[in-house]
């Protein structure tokens, strides 16, 4: 007998022994039940054809599946180091948990980071530190000369997460925290649910290709439905979603089985049918038409700031949008750059891993194009992509952003433990689930306070860092304040590492040919498609 059958044979023998024992001793039925079940499992293993391991190793082959099932938890709690990012490290999660509880998170005995490792980054400090500023003043005004109702925004806000992806209690807690802290809460493409309105926190309404909350029966944009919601005082800005960092260029389907009554009413879609998020908009097909759509949304919303969110892909497509701004004179109030490192409830692996530009590269590109086109002073830039700490915020503000958004950071603040089960509806903390029982575990008053404290403590830490660098406001940060190690023996300022265009440089026909000028020539205001190299049609 081969050893791989040893356990199966022992189960058979113990089953037979259980039968004999049960005749003389009442407890024998327990032995018979346990080993009889294992024997039955072994027999099924031998006759099934789906799993080779179970056919070759009846009974004990199931141990592999059991260990595989709990492997993520074993790795996260017992094996993973503090700096292993999968996708967020234990250190990153810990700093959010501490600050959400109102703790600053001091660390004894020095840094755990290898400061001589390539890629290590830091802010250069000043020998003449500034007086600490009040973080409550870390705000920016979003809205240019074409906007009738500018918005005073915090430099740190809640990024786009839809009701449907997150539970009702999670949405409630996030909005409660936003109300307490005076910062904004992006709805995500799932529209504005009653849970977004419950506590009255500032809302950024994301309008995506499905036009949820403002769509007609044909799935196209409905101006009347949009206007009816957009004029609400709680809605501070309108954000057109062109693409998402975690799955740019990819639509989505919420199966009919998951379209609950609440989701149906919130999104304006019928129950019993799949809820489709197309990969592209139907309200516009060219950059020029997009400018007309921005103008329409401004008018319908009563003059509120209107902008768009995207993950950078083909460079000439964004440049085509900028050329359309120049040609029409329509200038959006803001642009949010989403990075490929961004998260989502579910996305194809290849899209998450290999499509879309990382946030910093996208930010640098967008900032440079707007500067080079002479429009940067009229458009604010926000970013999103793995932002959880004050240094994360400082590092993106230094290279061109005006504010930063965080999604998963605020999820940690309301209890997310990175179980990576967002797409299963079995979230253990009630954050990313529609299971009514599971989400009851998330206490809204407590978690709302934690959202507020995480925001407050993070900006307090940002104020401390700025003071150490001799600065008093985040808008004073520049690329010369940040430093990166590029080798074991050399560090460079961000101003040395990155290219920064001069104001109006792309409009100067005498510029030397480079990445920016080459792609600028490929862009056309009338189309997202590439034009013949050198044929500028601005």
C-alpha positions, 0 to 999 in steps of 0.5 A, a space after each residue: 500500500 502506498 503511503 498516500 493512502 495511509 490516512 484513508 485506510 486508517 479512516 476505513 479501519 477506524 470506521 469498522 472499529 466504530 461499528 464494533 465499538 458502538 455495539 457495546 459502548 454508547 460513545 462508539 457512535 461518535 467514533 463511527 460518525 467522525 471516521 465514517 464521514 472521513 471515509 465517505 470523503 475519501 471515497 468521493 475523492 477517489 471517484 471525482 475527476 476535478 482535483 488530481 491532488 484529492 484523487 491521489 491523496 484522499 482525505 489528506 488532500 483537503 489539508 492543502 485547500 484548508 491551508 490555502 484558505 487561511 494563507 492570507 491571514 497567516 501571512 498578514 498576521 504572522 509572516 509579513 514584515 512591517 514594511 511589506 506592502 500587500 498592497 499596504 504595509 503593516 506600518 502604513 495601516 498602523 499609522 492610520 489606526 493610531 491616528 483614527 484613535 486620536 494618537 499621533 503614533 510616536 516611534 521609539 529607538 529610531 526609524 525602521 526604514 533603510 535610509 541608504 536604500 535606493 528610493 528612500 525619500 525625505 523632506 529637507 528640514 530648515 535650520 530656521 524652523 517656522 512657527 507651527 500653523 493651524 491645520 484648519 487653515 490648510 485649505 484651497 479655493 477650487 473654482 476659476 473665473 468661469 465658476 460662480 460658486 467656488 469651493 473652499 476645500 481641505 488639502 486632504 479629502 475622501 476619494 471616490 467610493 460608491 455606495 454598493 461597493 461600500 456598505 450603508 454604514 461605511 458611507 454614513 461613517 465617512 460622511 459623518 467624519 467629513 462633516 465633523 472635519 470640514 472636508 469633502 466626501 466623493 460619492 464615487 460613480 454610484 451616485 448620491 445615496 440617502 446615506 451620503 445625505 444623512 450627516 450633511 458632509 460636503 459632497 463631490 458628486 462623481 458623474 461617470 459613464 453610467 450617469 447614475 443618479 442622472 440618467 434616462 431610461 436609455 442610459 444616457 445623460 438626463 439634464 433634468 435629473 442632474 439639475 434636480 440633484 446638483 443644486 442641493 447645497 450639500 453638493 459642492 463640486 461635480 467631477 466627471 469620471 473619465 477613467 479610474 486608476 485601478 481599471 482604466 478603460 474598463 467598464 463594469 457590470 453589477 449583476 442583477 442579483 446585486 441590484 437591491 432596491 436601495 441601489 436601484 433607487 440611488 443609481 436610477 436603474 431597474 431591478 432585475 437587470 444588470 447595471 452596466 457601467 460603459 467604458 466610455 461616455 455617451 454625452 461626448 465623443 471628442 474633446 470639443 464636445 467634452 468642453 460643451 458638456 462641462 459648460 452644461 454641467 456648470 449651468 445646470 448645477 448653478 455655477 458650482 466647480 466642475 472638473 474631471 478625473 482620469 488616469 493618464 494613458 495616451 499622452 496626446 489624449 489629455 493634450 487634446 483636451 487641453 487644446 480643446 480648452 484653448 480653442 473653446 475658452 472653456 476651462 474646467 475648475 479642477 482635474 483629479 489625477 488617479 494613479 494605477 496604484 489606486 484600489 477598487 472592489 474588483 478589477 481584472 488582474 492585468 488591468 490592475 497590474 499593467 494598465 495606466 500611469 502611476 499617480 506621480 508620473 500622471 501628476 507630473 505630466 498633467 501639471 507640466 501640460 497645464 503649465 506649458 499651455 498657460 492654464 495651470 493658474 486657472 485649474 487646481 489639481 487633485 491626486 489619488 493613489 495610496 495616500 495615507 500619511 502626511 509625508 504622502 500628502 507632502 510628496 505630491 504637493 511638492 511636485 504639482 498637486 493642490 490637494 490629495 484624496 485617499 480612499 483606502 486610508 479612510 477605509 482603514 480609519 473605519 475598521 478595514 483590516 485589508 482582508 482582500 475580500 472586497 469582491 466577495 460580499 464577506 468583508 469581516 468588518 462590514 466596510 465593503 459589503 451589502 450583507 445587512 448583518 455584517 455591516 451592523 458590526 460597523 458602529 457609525 458614531 464611533 467610526 465617524 469620529 475615527 474618520 474625523 480624528 484620522 484627518 485631523 491628526 494627519 494634517 497636524 503631522 503635515 503642519 509639523 513637517 512643514 514647520 520643520 522645513 521652514 514653511 507655514 502652508 502646504 502651497 509653499 512646498 516645491 520640488 526643491 524641498 523633497 529629496 530622493 536617494 538614487 544610489 547608495 552614494 547619491 541623493 537628488 532633489 525632486 527639482 533635479 530628478 523631474 522635468 518641469 516646463 515653463 509657463 506657455 512653453 508648449 505654445 512656443 513654436 521654437 521649443 526643442 523637440 522632446 516628449 512633450 512637444 512630440 505628443 503635443 503635435 499629435 493632439 487635436 482638439 477635435 478628436 481623441 485619436 492621434 494626428 499625424 506627427 507635426 500636424 498641430 491643430 490647436 
